[in-house]
Amino acid sequence: MRRAPASGHAMARLRWGAAPESPSGVTMEPNVSPPAWTKDADGWTSYFRGLAVAADVPGWILFATALGFGALAQELGFTIWHTLFISSFVYALPAQVVLIDQLARGAALAAVAFVVSVTAIRLLPATVTLVPLFKDPTRPRWMAIAAVHFCAVTAWLEGLRRLPDIPVHLRMPHFLGIGFGMLLQTFFGSLVGYMLAATLPPTVSAALLFMTPIYFLLSLVANARAIEDKLAVPLGFGLGPLFYLLIPGFDLIAAGLLAGTLAFLWPKVRR
């Protein structure tokens, strides 16, 4: 038998983020126990709940890190408009630092673009693992494009932690809220850091830039569940200094690739 097309009411519910209905008109429950706020929530509720995540500890850590970036940009002679543009559209602090450092040194634009692209390679596997969690064919394409732009480290970690417990139809707006909230923290952190650059010692600015990597590391350790995850972190710690001595500039990529591969293969070799 051919399935009857969805009614206009049902399509509207899917488009705007309400919970999907079964053919009998009863709202279907997800397979996991979702947070209490998801009951009868629509897309906008999910979005604002995601936006509120940026007001929690991860968002303020990102704000503090952006303070260091704003101060550094001011010291290197960039205008406040350049600084805010980079914070909004590059939206990855390591790439932002590399970009302004290379431009300040007078490097060729092609070389700058290549180096910044290399720093962004680390976000490709992060994006690949996160997109299936919020992918929703009922949403407009522009939402997916915007969500992918927000796949930086902090938003990625929060997405991995929160999205699996949220009903599928609410995940896309929720992650958009998380991403945009983190973008606001980066934007205003860069703005405040730029304006306070004269009062921030260089060592403090440098220390602030390390807050996001430290948060990332602690989150990886806290969220490690599989044996592969638990092995990859100490292996990366051990291999990082070695590769720094052998191939500086490519040490992080090489250490991460080898540590991750060894951690992945170890349980299979033991079997």
C-alpha positions in Angstrom: 0.0 0.0 0.0 1.1 3.5 -0.8 1.6 5.7 2.3 -0.6 8.7 2.4 1.2 12.0 2.1 1.8 14.0 5.2 -0.8 16.5 6.0 -0.1 20.2 5.9 -0.4 20.3 9.7 2.2 17.5 10.0 4.6 19.1 7.6 4.3 22.4 9.4 5.1 20.7 12.7 8.3 19.2 11.2 9.3 22.5 9.6 9.0 24.5 12.8 10.5 21.9 15.1 7.5 20.4 16.9 7.6 16.8 17.8 6.7 14.4 15.0 3.4 12.6 15.1 2.5 9.0 14.4 -0.3 8.2 11.8 -2.7 8.1 14.7 -1.9 11.7 15.6 0.0 10.7 18.8 3.3 12.5 19.4 6.1 9.9 19.1 8.6 9.7 22.0 12.3 9.4 21.3 14.3 6.3 22.2 16.3 8.0 24.8 15.3 9.9 28.0 15.5 13.6 26.8 15.8 16.6 29.1 12.6 17.8 30.7 12.6 21.0 28.6 12.2 19.1 25.4 8.6 18.0 26.2 6.3 20.0 23.9 9.3 22.2 22.8 9.5 23.7 19.4 12.5 24.8 17.3 12.7 28.2 18.9 12.7 26.8 22.4 15.5 24.4 21.5 17.5 27.3 19.9 17.3 29.5 22.9 18.2 26.6 25.2 21.3 26.1 23.0 22.0 29.8 23.2 22.0 29.6 27.0 24.8 27.0 26.9 27.2 29.8 26.0 26.4 31.5 29.3 27.8 28.4 31.1 31.5 27.6 31.9 32.6 26.7 28.4 31.3 30.0 27.0 33.1 32.0 29.5 36.3 30.1 28.9 36.0 30.9 25.3 35.3 34.6 26.2 38.5 34.7 28.3 40.5 33.1 25.4 39.1 35.7 23.0 40.4 38.4 25.3 43.9 37.3 24.6 43.3 37.2 20.9 41.8 40.8 20.9 44.8 42.1 22.9 47.2 40.3 20.5 45.5 41.7 17.4 45.7 45.3 18.8 49.4 44.8 19.6 50.1 43.6 16.0 48.5 46.7 14.6 45.1 45.4 13.3 42.1 47.6 13.4 39.2 46.7 15.6 37.0 46.0 12.5 39.6 43.5 11.2 39.8 41.9 14.6 36.0 41.4 14.9 35.7 40.3 11.3 38.3 37.6 11.8 36.7 36.5 15.1 33.3 36.1 13.4 34.2 34.5 10.1 37.4 32.5 10.9 35.9 31.4 14.2 38.7 29.2 15.4 41.2 30.8 17.7 44.4 28.8 16.6 43.6 29.8 13.0 42.9 33.4 14.0 46.3 33.6 15.8 48.1 32.1 12.9 46.4 34.4 10.4 47.2 37.7 12.2 50.7 36.5 13.0 51.5 35.7 9.4 50.0 38.9 8.1 51.9 40.9 10.6 55.1 39.3 9.4 54.3 40.3 5.9 53.8 36.8 4.5 52.3 36.3 1.1 48.6 35.8 1.0 48.8 32.4 -0.7 51.2 31.2 2.1 48.9 32.6 4.8 45.9 30.9 3.2 47.7 27.6 3.1 48.9 27.8 6.7 45.5 28.7 8.0 43.9 25.9 6.0 46.4 23.4 7.6 45.3 24.5 11.1 41.7 23.9 10.1 42.3 20.3 9.0 41.8 19.3 12.6 38.2 20.4 12.4 37.3 18.1 9.5 37.0 14.9 11.6 35.2 16.9 14.3 32.7 18.1 11.7 32.3 14.6 10.2 31.5 13.1 13.6 29.0 15.9 14.6 27.0 16.4 11.4 25.2 13.1 11.6 23.9 14.0 15.1 22.0 17.1 13.9 21.4 16.3 10.2 17.7 16.9 9.4 16.3 16.7 5.9 13.2 18.7 6.9 15.4 21.8 7.6 16.4 24.3 5.0 19.9 23.9 3.6 21.1 27.2 5.0 20.7 25.9 8.5 23.0 23.0 7.8 25.6 25.4 6.3 25.4 27.7 9.3 25.7 24.7 11.7 28.8 23.5 10.0 30.4 26.9 10.3 29.9 26.6 14.1 31.8 23.3 14.3 34.7 24.7 16.3 36.2 23.0 19.3 34.0 24.3 22.1 30.7 24.0 20.2 31.8 20.6 18.9 32.4 19.3 22.4 29.1 20.7 23.7 27.3 19.3 20.7 28.7 15.8 21.3 27.8 16.0 24.9 24.2 17.3 24.6 22.8 16.4 21.2 22.5 12.6 21.7 20.0 13.1 24.5 17.8 15.5 22.5 15.0 14.4 20.1 16.3 14.5 16.5 13.9 17.2 15.4 15.2 19.6 18.0 18.9 19.0 17.5 19.6 21.4 14.6 18.1 24.5 16.2 19.8 23.5 19.5 23.2 23.3 17.9 22.6 26.5 16.0 21.9 28.2 19.4 25.1 26.7 20.9 27.2 27.8 17.9 25.8 31.3 17.7 26.2 31.8 21.5 29.8 30.7 21.3 30.3 33.1 18.4 28.9 36.0 20.5 31.3 35.1 23.3 34.2 35.1 20.8 33.1 38.4 19.3 32.6 40.3 22.5 35.7 38.7 24.1 37.8 39.9 21.2 36.2 43.4 21.4 36.9 43.7 25.2 40.4 42.3 24.8 41.2 44.8 22.0 40.0 47.7 24.1 41.9 46.5 27.2 45.1 45.6 25.3 47.1 48.5 26.9 46.3 47.2 30.4 47.0 43.5 29.7 50.6 42.3 30.1 51.8 40.2 27.1 52.2 37.2 29.4 48.6 37.4 30.5 47.4 37.7 26.9 49.4 34.6 26.0 48.1 32.7 29.1 44.5 33.5 28.2 45.0 32.0 24.7 45.8 28.7 26.3 42.5 28.4 28.2 40.6 26.8 25.3 43.2 24.1 24.7 43.2 23.3 28.4 39.4 23.1 28.4 39.5 20.9 25.3 42.0 18.5 26.9 40.1 18.3 30.2 36.9 17.7 28.3 38.5 14.9 26.3 39.6 13.2 29.5 36.3 13.7 31.2 34.2 12.4 28.3 36.5 9.4 27.4 34.4 6.3 27.6 35.9 3.8 25.1 39.3 2.3 25.6 40.5 3.9 22.4 39.7 7.3 23.8 41.4 6.6 27.0 44.6 5.4 25.2 44.7 8.2 22.7 45.2 11.1 25.2 48.3 9.7 27.0 49.8 8.5 23.7 49.4 12.0 22.3 51.1 13.4 25.4 54.0 11.1 25.0 54.4 11.5 21.2 53.9 15.3 21.0 57.3 16.3 22.5 59.1 13.7 20.4 57.6 14.9 17.1 58.2 18.5 18.1 61.9 17.7 18.1 61.8 15.6 14.9 59.4 17.6 12.7 58.5 21.0 14.3 55.5 22.6 12.5 53.9 19.2 11.8 54.3 17.8 15.3 50.6 18.1 16.3 49.3 16.5 13.1 51.8 13.6 13.3 51.4 13.0 17.0 47.6 13.1 16.8 47.5 10.8 13.7 49.9 8.2 15.2 48.4 8.3 18.7 44.9 8.0 17.4 45.8 5.1 15.0 47.7 3.2 17.8 44.8 3.7 20.2 42.3 2.5 17.6 44.3 -0.6 16.7 45.3 -1.7 20.2 42.0 -3.3 21.3 41.9 -5.2 17.9 45.5 -6.5 18.3 44.7 -7.7 21.9 41.7 -9.8 20.5 
